[in-house]
């Protein structure tokens, strides 16, 4: 896995500040929650992973360059892909 530059991490932090609502689009992990799971961003770690408190319980991190989540604005089809 290639780690993102400091500039990229800061860009992700600006795009996904704590409190942003997101939806899981893709996660290649047998333990992953169902696609479409919604949650609230807790923050972005130093390797660019988006840490999310899921609405159905638990916490997950969407790994930079591997997983995909998108912003939602209260509607399942709204938002922007990461």
N, C-alpha and C positions, 0 to 999 in steps of 0.2 A: 504494500500500500504506500502510495506517495503522499506525503504530508503537504498540506497547502501552506503557502507563504503567509507571513504575518498580515500582509495586506488583504489577502483573500479572507482570512479569518475575521478581520475587522469588518470587511464588507458583508459577510454573512451575519455578523452581530448587528450591524445596522439594519439589514433586511429583515431579520428575525429577532427583534428585541423581546425580552421577557414579557409575557402576557399575550403575545401573538397567538392566534388560533390557527391550528394546522390540521391537515388530514393526511394520513399515511397513504401513499400511492404505491410504493414498492419497497419491500425489504426481503432480502435473500437470507433468511434465517429460519430454521425449523421452529424456533421458539417465538417467532414474530406474532404480534397481534393481527387480527384480520385486516385486510386492505379496507380502507375507508374509515378506520378508527380515528376519532378526533381527539385532540388534546390541546394543552396550553404550553407554550414554550416557557421553560424555566431559565434557559440561557444557552450559550454556545461555548463549548469547551475550547481548549487551546489547540486542538487538531481539527476544528471546524465542525464537529458533530453537534447537531441540534438536540438538546435534552428536552424531552417532552413528558409532562404529566398527563397520562391518558385519562379520558373521561370515564372509562370503565375500570379504573384502578391501575396502579403500577406506574412505573417510569420507564421510558425507552429513550435511546439515543439514535437518531438517524445519522448514520456514519457518512461523512463527507466522501463523495465520489462513489459510494456504493448504494445507499438507500435514497429514497425519494419521498419528500413530503411537499405539500403545497399550502400556501396561506388560504384560509377561508374566512369569509366575512359573514358568518351566520348562515350561509347556504352551501350545500354540498358541492355545487359546481362553480363557486366563486374562487378567486385566488390566483396565485402565480406559482409555477413550479420552481423548485430549487434545482 
